[in-house]
């Protein structure tokens, strides 16, 4: 895919609100090992409904190409995979019909990353689903992944609620000295190279690793089990930007969910939007207003070009930018 983008605009549709004060949004992420198998997608939907999840980021779909379709259950799946017809890697976002009504735009970046943005009068939600290179992958492959992830974070409006979720293949450990604003002490294992890269990215962009800040039994933190059952790690993560940290109510591994994967469903049980913690005076109240209807226009993408599917909306006040973090970038870390 190239850096050129094409848009796919829908109109005549009133965009609903995905985030509302006092209303809980339940999301999760899961490496399902494959969706390229009869009945596997139906299993994922069944577990999604069992845990009342409204949005789930899926890794290792093994689907090729990119696209979106509505399922018989009413759920919507948007996916991004390889372009060489090789059934490996691949990511997707599955949502309920109600959540899909809030969709503003989505972008199938590559076989490792997919991005979507959802409407709300309170604060818009940007979701980035990842399937990162493993710890023993070549350094150049890791660099390419984190360069692209940083690019997507940079282009996300600073006022959005930003969620990065999926298989980051990163062990961040429990030692958070000098990283207190990025992680807590509830991480598992010893930090590895991927963990160093992830925490550096989070420090650079003022992000919080959700699974490290909530106290749970170890079995409810671990997200991956080796085939022989002897090794367990916490390598799947849900990350939120620090300004919306108080909206994050819990992160826990759902051990009962089963689709024949060696990864555990990673769930953020409760997301309840709270007041923006930056650039807002204490006691400020927020009012939600209905989204105005927009004009429809459709532009089909050209073959081989990067695709961005968006839905127009009225212009909003420019968000106040975040202050620059004093932490060094992950790129500087990688060079040392």
C-alpha positions, 0 to 999 in steps of 0.5 A, a space after each residue: 500500500 502507498 501513502 496516498 489515501 482514498 476516502 469512502 464517504 457515507 451520508 444521510 446517516 445520523 451518527 450515534 454516540 459511542 461514548 456517553 457519560 455514565 454509560 459503559 462501553 465494553 471492549 476487548 482484544 483477542 488473538 484467535 489464531 485464525 478466522 480462516 476456518 469454518 465456524 471460527 467467526 461464529 465462535 468469536 461472535 458467540 463469546 463476544 455476546 457471552 461477555 457482552 462485548 460491543 467492540 473487539 479487536 482480533 489478531 491473526 485472522 489469516 484473511 487476505 485483502 481488506 474489506 468490511 461486511 455485516 454478519 447474520 447476527 448484525 455484527 460488523 467486521 472490518 479486516 485488514 490482511 496481506 495482499 499476496 494471498 498468503 494466509 497469515 497475520 491479519 487484524 480485524 475489528 468486530 462491533 455490534 450493529 449499534 457501535 457500527 452506527 457510530 463509525 466515522 472512518 476506518 483504515 486498513 493499514 496493513 496485515 499488522 494494524 487496522 484503525 477505526 474512529 467512532 463518533 461521540 458528542 462527548 469525545 470521539 474514540 479512536 481504536 488501533 488494533 495491532 499484531 506486533 512482531 514477535 520478540 525474536 523477529 528482525 530488528 528492522 521488522 520491529 522498527 517498521 511496525 513501531 514507525 507505522 504505529 507512531 505515525 497513526 498515533 501522531 495523526 490521532 486528534 489529541 482530544 480523542 479517547 485513544 485505545 491501542 489494543 491487541 497482541 503487542 508481544 511485549 512483556 513489560 514486567 512489574 518494575 515501573 521506576 521512571 515509568 509511573 505515568 505509563 504503567 503500574 506494578 501489576 505487570 507480569 514477567 521480566 521486561 523484554 526488547 518488545 516491552 522496552 519499545 512499547 513502554 518507550 512509545 507510551 512514554 513518548 505519547 503519554 499512554 497508559 498500559 491498562 493491564 499493569 494498573 489493576 490488581 488481579 490474581 495472576 491467572 487473570 493477568 496472563 494472556 498467553 500459554 505455551 503449547 506445553 502449558 509450562 510458560 505463561 506471559 502477559 503479552 496482549 495489552 489494552 492501552 489508553 491515552 493518559 488524559 482519559 485514564 479515569 475512564 478506564 475502569 478495569 482490564 482483565 483476562 477472561 479465561 472462560 472464553 474459548 475459540 481454540 486459541 493459546 491466547 486469552 480474551 483480553 477484556 476492558 470490562 468497563 469504559 465509562 467516559 469521565 471528564 477530560 483530565 487535561 486542559 479542562 477547569 475543575 467542575 466543567 460540565 459537558 453536554 451531549 448534542 445530536 450529530 447533524 446529518 451529513 451529505 453523502 458522497 462516495 469515492 471508490 479507492 484505486 487498486 493498490 492504494 492505501 484506503 481510508 474509509 470515512 464518514 463526513 461530519 460537521 467541523 468541530 473546534 480544534 482540540 487543544 494539543 497535548 504537551 510534549 513529553 520529556 521522555 525520549 522517543 523509542 527511536 532514540 532508545 532503539 539506536 542505543 
